[in-house]
Amino acid sequence: MSRGLMSAESKCIEETGPVFGIRAKLIFVVLMITAALISDVSSARRKRPDLPCVCDEAAQSWLSLQAERWDRSLAGVEGYEKPEAVSVCLIHLGRPHVDYARNRIYLRRVEEGEDTLTLVHEYLHLAFKNHPRTRDELFIENMARALLLDGER
């Protein structure tokens, strides 16, 4: 009797095994294609030299004022170089990012709170662009928070 159950279980596994395998492979292929498309779009955005800059003058003015103060605080941090002529540009779609070649920061909006933190975060990517720290998101985020907290005192 137990032998009959075993063969029934084996038969069930044999019948569903290949179907499950095909589904898993199909899901895997779809995920790989999606990841490749996202990577291509993200890469194209970073390499796109013709992205226009609609300047947010208020944010740019605020950033210039703060950057003077931050320069004194960051001068001793390894890899820091004060960026020259940073532009703050507004975009309608996409994630905040920087154009390293043009010293541009692209943001959806700049108001208060998280928007300001994002602006400082992206500025720091420019400030460390010639150092491996520019790719260290934890370092950049913690430094941005510290600079904002220091400014509140």
N, C-alpha and C positions, 0 to 999 in steps of 0.2 A: 504494500500500500504506500509506504513512504517512497518506494522507488517510482511509483506512478506519479506522485506529487513532484518529485524531482524532475522527471522528464517533462511534466506539464510546465513547471517553472522554467526549465531550460528552453522549451519551445516558445514560451511567452517572451523571454529575454531575446531569443534569436529573432523573433518576429518584430519586436520593437527596437532592438539594438541598431540595425542599419538606418531605420527611419530617424531615430534620435541622432545618430551620427550625421546624417544628411542635414537635419535641421541645425545642428550645432555648427557644421561647416558653413552653411548658408548665413547664419547669424554672424559668424566670424568674418566672412567675406564682406558682408554689409558694413560691419564695424570698421574693417580695414579701409574700405573705400571712403567711408565717412571721415575717418581720421586723415586720410590723404587729402581729401577735399578741404577740410578745415586747415590743414597745414599749408596747402597751396594758397588759400585765401589769405591766411595770416602772413605768409611769406611775401605774397604780392603786395600786401598793404605796406609792409616795411620797406620794400624795394621801390615802391611807386614814387617817382620823383615829381610827378605833376600834381600831387595832392595840394589843392589850394589852401591858403591860409587866410581865414576870416579872423582877423585879430580881435581878441578880447582885451581891449585896452585897460579896463579896470583891473583885471587879473594880472596883466603884464606889469602894470604900475605897482601893484601890491607885491608881486614877486620880486621886482627890482629892488624895492625898499627892503624887503626881508632878506634878500640875497646878500646885501651889504653887511647886515648883522650876522648872518650865518657864516659868511666868509671868515670872520674872526673865530667863530666856534669850530669850524671845520678845517682850518688851516693846518692843524697838526695831525689830521686823520690821513693815514696812508692811502694814496690813490686819488685824493681830492684835488681837483683843478677847477677853479671858478670858471664856469662857462661864459663865453662872451656873447652878447647880443641875442639873448633867448627870446623867442617869440611864442606867445600863447595863442593857439589857434583853436577855433571851435569847429567841431564836426557834428553831423547829424546822426551818423551811424557808426558803429564799431566801438571798439574798446579804446580807452586812453592809451596813448603810446607816444614815443618820441621819434623824431627824425634826427639821428645823430649827425648826419652830414650838414644839416641846415640849422642845428640847434633850435628845433621847433618842438613844442609840446602840443599834442592834439588831445583835446578834451571835449566832452559833450556839453558841459556847462561848468561854471565855477560860481558857486554861491557860498555856502558855509558848511562847516562840519566835514563830511566825507569828501565833498568836492575839493575843499582846501587841502585835505590830507592827500588826495590824489594828485593835485598840482605839485605839492612838495615832493611826493614820491617820484613823480616823473622828472622833476627838476634834478633830483639826486641821481637819477639814471644818467642825465647829461653830465653832472658834476664828476661822476666816476666812469665816464665812457671809455677812458683809456686804461682802465684797471679791471681785473676780473670781478671785483665787487659789484660792478654794474649788473651782473647776472645773478647776484645773490639777493633774491627777493626778500628774504628774512632780514638781512642787514639793511637793505634800502627802506623797508617798511618801518623797522624799529628806529632807524635814524630819523625818518620823516616825523614819526610820532614824538620823538625826543625834541626835535627842533620846534615843533608846534607847542609842546608843553613848556619849553624854555621861554618861548615868546609870550606865554600867558602870565609869566611871573613878573 
